[in-house]
Amino acid sequence: MADDRPTSATAPFGRVLTAMVTPFAEDGDLDLDLDAAARLAGHLVDRGCDGLVVSGTTGESPTTTDAEKEQLLRAVLDAVGDRVSVVAGAGSYDTRHTVELVQQAEKAGAHGVLVVTPFYNKPPQEGLIHHFRAAADATGLPIMLYDIPGRTGVAIATETLVRLAEHERIVAVKDAKGDLFAASDVMARTGLAYYSGDDALNLPHLAQGATGMVSVVAHVAAAQYAAMVRAVDAGDLAEAIRIHRQLLPAVRAIMTRTQGAIMAKAAVQLTGVVGSRTMRSPLVDATDAQVAELRVDLAEAGLL
């Protein structure tokens, strides 16, 4: 029987990636806490992640400067870059700025870049094609497209993804569109590696052939998600479902009650990995009541 498990070609960034939060110092200046970022990266890798995304939405990329993005990327690369794939968030609503961020990430040593659909200005599909190709043309790094219409206001259409897959450096999609059929259609028609970008749908995506996940809940469940991937690879759907159901309270706690970034940062503080759950405005810190509820849910999921 042929071995259909993903290889380095079909899993270009790994299988279980965490969309890392960005730790800030607890003082009023809200400076990056690079030591905490390095410590968090090592913790996540030790627990089963084989990839990390820095400066994604969960990393509060809308409120960090370009210089801070580079500092954070270099700190994480220094900590774990010889052990796992480190992917840099490099998207914006401005193609020229996106190209600059992609080139900055490559110069800093990133292993790949995550480029989100331009947000707020809602470009047409031809605009998306131009934007993503411009980013891919500006670098030698592999590109993961990020399709999340709930945040950007526009989805990447199936035919657009099929056309973009023709570019040799556009190799993957982080899918947070919530359309499993569309994802399956693109996977059937292209060689794009699909990564679930919605923790509630990690198992359904894996079951229909996705490569892996870019997860927020993996801040506290990296080992469990790695086990889920292994179970799906082995054809053990019952075990994969068991893990999925075990993690439902954690997914509910982190992803449904307020911004996922807020609760993910609260979770890694609660588990003692970082010292502060401080957020940059307009995001706000998790309240003590939210953290108390989070503790109950993580305990129910067997994660405390």
C-alpha positions in Angstrom: 0.0 0.0 0.0 1.3 3.5 -0.9 2.3 5.7 2.0 0.1 8.8 1.6 1.4 10.6 4.7 2.5 14.2 4.0 6.1 14.7 3.1 8.3 17.9 3.3 6.9 18.7 -0.2 3.2 18.3 0.8 3.7 19.7 4.4 6.0 22.6 3.6 5.7 24.3 7.0 5.1 21.3 9.2 1.8 19.7 10.5 1.0 21.5 13.8 1.8 25.2 13.8 0.9 27.6 16.6 -0.2 31.1 15.8 1.9 32.6 18.6 0.8 35.4 20.8 3.2 38.2 21.3 4.3 38.8 24.9 4.5 42.4 26.1 6.2 43.8 29.2 3.8 44.5 32.0 4.9 48.1 32.3 3.0 51.0 30.8 5.2 51.1 27.7 4.0 47.7 26.4 7.4 46.9 24.9 8.0 43.5 23.4 9.1 40.9 25.9 11.5 39.1 23.6 12.8 36.8 26.4 9.2 35.6 27.0 8.7 35.1 23.3 11.7 32.9 23.1 10.6 31.0 26.1 7.1 30.5 24.7 8.5 29.3 21.4 10.6 26.7 23.1 7.7 25.6 25.2 5.5 25.1 22.2 8.1 23.1 20.3 8.8 20.9 23.2 5.2 20.0 23.4 4.7 19.0 19.8 4.6 21.9 17.4 6.7 21.5 14.4 6.0 25.1 13.1 5.3 28.5 14.5 3.6 31.6 13.0 4.8 34.9 14.4 3.1 38.2 13.8 -0.1 36.7 12.7 -3.4 38.1 13.9 -3.1 36.3 17.2 0.3 37.9 17.5 -1.4 41.3 17.4 0.3 42.2 14.1 -2.1 45.2 13.5 -0.5 47.0 16.5 3.1 46.0 16.2 5.6 48.1 14.1 7.6 46.7 11.3 10.7 47.0 13.4 9.0 45.0 16.2 8.0 42.3 13.8 11.6 41.9 12.8 12.8 41.8 16.4 10.2 39.2 17.3 11.0 37.1 14.3 14.7 37.1 15.0 14.1 36.2 18.7 12.0 33.2 17.8 14.4 32.1 15.1 17.3 32.3 17.5 15.3 30.2 20.0 13.9 27.4 17.8 14.7 28.2 14.1 17.0 25.1 13.9 14.2 22.8 15.1 11.0 23.9 13.4 9.6 26.0 10.6 9.1 29.7 11.6 6.6 31.5 9.4 6.4 35.3 9.5 3.1 37.1 9.1 3.8 39.6 6.3 0.4 40.7 5.0 -1.3 44.1 5.0 -4.0 45.9 3.0 -1.2 47.6 0.9 0.6 45.6 -1.7 3.7 47.7 -1.5 3.9 47.4 2.2 3.3 43.7 2.0 6.2 43.3 -0.4 8.4 45.2 2.1 7.3 43.0 5.0 7.9 39.8 2.9 11.4 41.0 2.0 12.1 42.0 5.6 11.1 38.5 6.8 13.3 36.8 4.2 16.3 39.0 5.2 15.7 38.1 8.9 15.8 34.4 8.1 12.1 33.3 8.1 11.4 29.9 6.6 8.2 31.1 5.0 5.7 33.9 5.0 1.9 34.1 5.7 0.2 36.6 3.5 -3.4 37.5 4.5 -6.0 38.8 2.0 -5.9 42.6 2.0 -8.4 43.8 4.5 -10.8 46.7 4.6 -10.3 47.9 1.0 -12.0 44.7 -0.3 -10.2 44.3 -3.6 -11.8 42.3 -6.5 -10.4 38.8 -7.3 -8.1 40.2 -10.0 -6.7 42.5 -7.3 -6.1 39.6 -5.0 -4.2 37.7 -7.8 -2.0 40.8 -8.4 -1.4 41.3 -4.7 -0.4 37.7 -3.9 1.7 37.3 -7.0 3.5 40.5 -6.2 4.4 39.2 -2.8 5.5 35.8 -4.2 7.6 37.5 -6.9 9.4 39.6 -4.3 10.9 36.7 -2.4 12.5 33.2 -2.7 10.5 32.1 0.3 7.4 29.8 0.2 4.1 31.6 0.6 1.1 30.5 2.7 -2.1 32.4 1.7 -4.4 33.3 4.5 -8.1 33.1 3.6 -10.2 34.6 6.4 -13.2 36.6 5.0 -14.7 37.2 8.4 -11.8 39.6 9.1 -10.9 40.8 5.7 -14.3 41.2 4.1 -13.5 39.2 1.0 -12.9 35.5 0.4 -10.4 34.1 -2.0 -12.5 32.4 -4.6 -11.9 28.8 -5.6 -10.9 29.8 -9.2 -8.6 32.5 -7.8 -6.8 29.9 -5.6 -6.5 27.5 -8.6 -4.8 30.3 -10.6 -2.5 31.3 -7.7 -1.4 27.7 -7.3 0.4 28.0 -10.6 3.0 30.2 -8.9 5.9 28.1 -7.8 6.2 29.9 -4.4 2.6 29.9 -3.5 2.4 26.5 -1.8 -0.2 26.6 1.0 -3.4 28.0 2.3 -4.4 28.7 5.9 -8.1 28.3 5.6 -10.4 30.1 8.0 -13.3 30.5 5.5 -15.5 27.8 7.1 -16.3 26.3 3.7 -15.2 22.6 3.8 -16.4 21.8 0.3 -14.5 24.7 -1.2 -11.4 23.6 0.6 -11.9 20.1 -0.7 -12.4 21.3 -4.2 -9.2 23.3 -4.2 -7.2 20.4 -2.7 -8.6 18.1 -5.4 -7.6 20.5 -8.2 -4.2 21.8 -7.0 -1.1 20.8 -5.1 -1.7 23.5 -2.4 -1.1 22.3 1.1 -4.2 23.1 3.2 -3.9 24.1 6.9 -6.9 24.5 9.1 -7.1 28.0 10.4 -10.1 27.4 12.6 -9.6 25.2 15.6 -13.3 24.1 15.6 -12.7 22.5 12.2 -9.2 21.0 12.6 -10.5 17.4 12.6 -12.9 17.9 9.6 -10.1 19.5 7.6 -7.6 16.7 8.4 -10.2 14.1 7.6 -10.7 15.5 4.1 -7.0 15.7 3.3 -5.6 18.8 4.9 -1.9 18.9 5.7 -2.3 20.2 9.2 -3.3 23.3 11.2 -2.3 26.8 12.2 -3.8 26.7 15.7 -4.5 29.2 18.5 -5.6 26.5 21.0 -2.3 24.7 20.4 -0.9 27.2 22.9 -2.2 24.7 25.5 -2.9 21.6 23.3 0.0 21.2 21.0 0.6 17.6 22.1 -3.0 16.7 21.7 -3.2 18.1 18.2 0.0 16.3 17.2 -1.6 13.1 18.4 -4.8 13.9 16.4 -2.6 14.3 13.3 -0.9 11.0 14.0 -4.3 9.3 14.5 -5.7 10.6 11.2 -2.5 9.5 9.4 -2.9 6.0 10.9 -6.6 5.8 9.9 -7.7 5.7 13.5 -10.7 8.0 13.2 -12.1 6.9 16.6 -9.0 8.1 18.4 -9.0 11.4 16.4 -12.6 11.9 17.4 -11.8 11.2 21.0 -9.1 13.9 21.0 -11.4 16.3 19.2 -14.1 15.9 21.8 -11.7 16.1 24.6 -10.5 19.5 23.4 -14.0 21.0 22.8 -14.0 22.9 26.2 -10.6 24.4 25.4 -11.8 25.5 21.9 -14.9 27.0 23.4 -12.9 28.8 26.1 -10.3 30.3 23.9 -12.1 30.9 20.6 -15.7 31.7 21.4 -16.0 34.0 24.4 -13.9 36.9 23.2 -10.9 37.5 20.9 -8.8 34.4 20.6 -5.6 36.4 21.1 -6.9 37.6 24.4 -7.7 34.2 25.8 -4.7 32.5 24.3 -2.4 34.9 26.1 -4.4 34.5 29.3 -4.0 30.7 28.8 -0.2 30.8 28.6 0.0 33.0 31.6 -2.4 30.7 33.5 -0.1 27.7 32.7 2.9 29.7 33.8 4.7 30.0 30.5 4.6 33.8 30.3 4.3 36.3 33.1 1.8 38.7 31.7 -1.5 38.7 29.7 -1.1 42.3 28.7 -2.6 43.3 25.4 -2.2 46.3 23.2 -5.2 48.5 22.7 -7.8 48.2 21.1 -7.6 44.7 22.5 -8.0 44.5 26.2 -6.6 42.1 28.9 -8.7 39.1 29.9 -10.6 39.8 33.1 -10.1 37.8 36.3 -13.6 36.4 35.8 -12.7 35.3 32.2 -9.5 33.7 33.5 -11.4 31.8 36.2 -13.8 30.5 33.6 -10.8 29.6 31.4 -9.3 27.6 34.2 -12.4 25.5 34.6 -12.6 24.8 30.9 -8.9 23.9 30.5 -9.2 21.6 33.5 -12.3 19.9 31.9 -10.2 19.4 28.7 -7.4 17.8 30.8 -5.0 20.6 30.0 -4.3 21.8 33.6 
